Amino acid sequence: MRPYRQRSAEDLLQDLSSDTACTCLLAGNRILMEDGRLLPIERVREGQRVMTMSGPAAVLRTETTCL
């Protein structure tokens, strides 16, 4: 493990398959909703259902960061 890494690569990959994985997307990225609509990421809200690699899932939390 590299000195600046707090966790191993295997631990990070495990997060990708968990129900609480986080993803950062730029404004304008379109998200496939459970009902087939495509919405810009900035219009997706907590509680809405989106399609994931393992099927539909509810959005647990959103956060907007200004760079």
Secondary structure, 3 states (H helix, E strand, C coil): CCCCCCCCHHHHHHHHCCCCCCCCCCCCCEEEECCCCEEEHHHCCCCCEEEECCEEEECCCCCCCCC
